[in-house]
Amino acid sequence: MSKHLRAMIIVLLVASCGGGPQTAPRDLDNACTILKERPDYLKAFRATERKWGVPIHVQMATIHQESKFVADARTPFKYVLGVIPMGRQSSAYGYSQALDATWDEYLKSEGSRRAKRDEIRDASDFMGWYMNQTRQRNGISLHDARNQYLAYHEGHTGYARQSYNSKAWLVGVAGKVDSRAQLYERQIAGCRLGRW
């Protein structure tokens, strides 16, 4: 085998060993299955729950809605004349779909210059940070998945102004997030996960 071919094979192998799975877990309707399939999720969610007090089921339901657990999720492209791509709908990226400006605010606040939106531990920590700000600014319990999601989507000021009331679709989505959080909570209560 030539040196060039060996070098190419090594480069491909190293490149394929990137930062973990970018695809979603297999069964998004079963919290136990998700946490067993991706033990790093469980570690991240537990760390966020300890640090920020946001329950695991609330974190999971929000991430499900935002990215369906896809690490590098992005918003769709905008198109001109239906065919010419003109950039993304927003700068939202990663598990938490954090916007660039909000992520930068989090990095500055937490001193986490190396945090990445496509790393589950960083994304869940971001959500804990943001949801705690929501509790402080808007008085929303960390256990209230519906209203936490509305504030997460609309921002703290938008939530305070009740901008969601003019968006029936968003109120419906927040209801689905709440239902999923309740489903995940029931499932997690019956999970047999190490050191639960």
C-alpha positions as CSV (number, residue, x, y, z in Angstrom):
1,M,0.0,0.0,0.0
2,S,1.4,3.4,-0.9
3,K,2.2,6.0,1.7
4,H,-0.3,8.4,0.2
5,L,-3.1,5.8,0.4
6,R,-2.3,5.0,4.0
7,A,-2.2,8.7,4.9
8,M,-5.6,9.2,3.3
9,I,-7.1,6.2,5.2
10,I,-5.7,7.6,8.5
11,V,-7.1,11.0,7.8
12,L,-10.5,9.6,7.0
13,L,-10.5,7.5,10.1
14,V,-9.6,10.4,12.3
15,A,-12.2,12.6,10.7
16,S,-14.9,10.1,11.2
17,C,-14.2,10.0,14.9
18,G,-15.6,13.5,15.4
19,G,-17.4,14.8,18.4
20,G,-20.1,12.1,19.0
21,P,-23.3,11.4,17.2
22,Q,-24.9,14.2,15.3
23,T,-28.1,12.2,14.6
24,A,-31.1,11.9,16.9
25,P,-31.6,8.9,19.2
26,R,-33.9,6.2,17.7
27,D,-37.0,6.5,19.9
28,L,-37.8,10.1,20.7
29,D,-41.0,9.2,22.4
30,N,-39.3,7.2,25.2
31,A,-37.2,9.1,27.7
32,C,-35.7,5.9,29.1
33,T,-34.6,4.7,25.7
34,I,-33.0,8.1,24.9
35,L,-31.1,8.2,28.2
36,K,-29.9,4.6,27.9
37,E,-28.9,5.1,24.3
38,R,-27.0,8.3,25.0
39,P,-25.5,8.1,28.6
40,D,-23.8,11.5,27.9
41,Y,-27.3,13.1,27.7
42,L,-28.1,11.7,31.2
43,K,-24.8,13.1,32.6
44,A,-25.5,16.5,31.1
45,F,-29.1,16.7,32.2
46,R,-28.2,15.7,35.7
47,A,-25.4,18.3,35.9
48,T,-27.8,21.0,34.7
49,E,-30.5,19.9,37.2
50,R,-27.9,20.0,40.0
51,K,-26.5,23.4,39.0
52,W,-29.6,25.2,37.8
53,G,-32.6,23.2,39.2
54,V,-34.2,22.6,35.9
55,P,-35.8,19.2,35.9
56,I,-34.5,16.6,33.4
57,H,-37.9,16.2,31.8
58,V,-38.3,19.9,31.1
59,Q,-34.8,20.0,29.5
60,M,-35.6,17.0,27.4
61,A,-39.0,18.3,26.2
62,T,-37.5,21.6,25.2
63,I,-34.6,20.1,23.3
64,H,-37.1,17.7,21.6
65,Q,-39.1,20.7,20.4
66,E,-36.1,22.8,19.4
67,S,-33.8,20.2,17.6
68,K,-35.3,16.7,18.0
69,F,-32.0,15.9,19.7
70,V,-29.9,16.7,16.5
71,A,-26.6,18.2,17.6
72,D,-26.0,20.4,14.6
73,A,-29.7,21.4,13.9
74,R,-30.2,24.6,12.0
75,T,-33.1,26.6,10.9
76,P,-34.2,26.2,7.2
77,F,-32.9,28.4,4.5
78,K,-34.9,31.5,3.3
79,Y,-35.4,31.5,-0.5
80,V,-36.0,34.3,-3.0
81,L,-38.3,33.5,-5.9
82,G,-38.6,30.0,-4.3
83,V,-35.2,28.8,-5.5
84,I,-32.4,31.2,-4.6
85,P,-31.1,30.5,-1.0
86,M,-30.6,33.7,0.9
87,G,-29.3,32.5,4.3
88,R,-31.0,30.9,7.2
89,Q,-34.2,32.0,8.9
90,S,-32.2,32.8,12.1
91,S,-28.8,32.1,13.7
92,A,-30.3,29.3,15.9
93,Y,-28.0,26.3,16.1
94,G,-27.5,23.1,18.0
95,Y,-29.4,21.1,20.5
96,S,-30.9,24.2,22.2
97,Q,-31.3,26.3,19.0
98,A,-29.7,29.2,20.9
99,L,-29.3,32.4,18.8
100,D,-25.9,33.8,18.3
101,A,-26.5,36.9,20.5
102,T,-28.1,34.9,23.3
103,W,-25.3,32.3,23.2
104,D,-22.7,35.1,23.3
105,E,-24.4,36.6,26.4
106,Y,-24.3,33.1,28.0
107,L,-20.6,32.7,27.2
108,K,-19.8,36.1,28.7
109,S,-22.0,35.5,31.8
110,E,-20.6,32.0,32.5
111,G,-17.0,32.6,31.3
112,S,-17.4,29.5,29.1
113,R,-15.5,30.6,26.0
114,R,-15.1,27.0,24.9
115,A,-18.7,26.0,25.2
116,K,-20.4,24.7,22.0
117,R,-24.0,24.6,21.0
118,D,-23.6,21.2,19.4
119,E,-22.3,19.6,22.7
120,I,-25.2,18.3,24.8
121,R,-23.5,19.3,28.1
122,D,-23.0,22.9,27.0
123,A,-26.5,23.1,25.4
124,S,-28.3,21.8,28.5
125,D,-26.2,24.2,30.7
126,F,-27.2,27.1,28.5
127,M,-30.9,26.1,28.9
128,G,-30.5,25.9,32.6
129,W,-28.9,29.4,32.6
130,Y,-31.6,30.8,30.4
131,M,-34.5,29.2,32.3
132,N,-33.2,30.5,35.5
133,Q,-33.1,34.0,34.0
134,T,-36.7,33.4,33.0
135,R,-37.6,32.5,36.5
136,Q,-35.9,35.6,37.9
137,R,-37.3,38.0,35.2
138,N,-40.7,36.5,34.5
139,G,-41.5,34.6,37.7
140,I,-41.9,31.2,35.8
141,S,-41.3,28.1,37.8
142,L,-38.5,25.8,36.5
143,H,-41.1,23.0,36.5
144,D,-43.5,24.9,34.2
145,A,-42.5,23.5,30.8
146,R,-45.3,25.3,28.9
147,N,-44.5,28.9,30.1
148,Q,-40.7,28.2,30.2
149,Y,-41.0,27.2,26.5
150,L,-43.0,30.3,25.6
151,A,-40.4,32.5,27.2
152,Y,-37.6,30.5,25.6
153,H,-39.2,31.1,22.2
154,E,-40.3,34.7,22.6
155,G,-37.5,36.0,24.8
156,H,-38.0,37.5,28.3
157,T,-39.4,40.8,27.0
158,G,-41.7,39.1,24.4
159,Y,-43.0,36.8,27.1
160,A,-43.6,39.8,29.5
161,R,-45.5,41.6,26.7
162,Q,-47.4,38.3,26.0
163,S,-46.5,38.4,22.3
164,Y,-47.3,34.7,22.2
165,N,-51.0,35.5,22.5
166,S,-51.1,36.6,18.9
167,K,-49.5,33.3,17.8
168,A,-52.0,30.5,18.2
169,W,-49.6,28.0,16.6
170,L,-46.9,28.8,19.3
171,V,-49.4,28.4,22.1
172,G,-50.2,25.0,20.6
173,V,-46.5,24.1,20.4
174,A,-46.0,25.1,24.0
175,G,-48.9,22.8,25.0
176,K,-47.2,20.0,23.2
177,V,-43.9,20.7,25.0
178,D,-45.8,20.6,28.3
179,S,-47.5,17.3,27.3
180,R,-44.1,15.8,26.3
181,A,-42.5,17.0,29.6
182,Q,-45.2,15.2,31.5
183,L,-44.8,12.1,29.4
184,Y,-41.0,12.1,29.9
185,E,-41.4,12.8,33.7
186,R,-43.7,9.7,34.0
187,Q,-41.2,7.6,32.0
188,I,-38.2,8.7,33.9
189,A,-39.8,7.9,37.2
190,G,-39.9,4.2,36.0
191,C,-36.5,4.1,34.3
192,R,-33.9,1.7,35.6
193,L,-30.8,3.9,35.0
194,G,-27.6,3.6,37.1
195,R,-27.5,5.9,40.2
196,W,-30.9,7.4,39.4
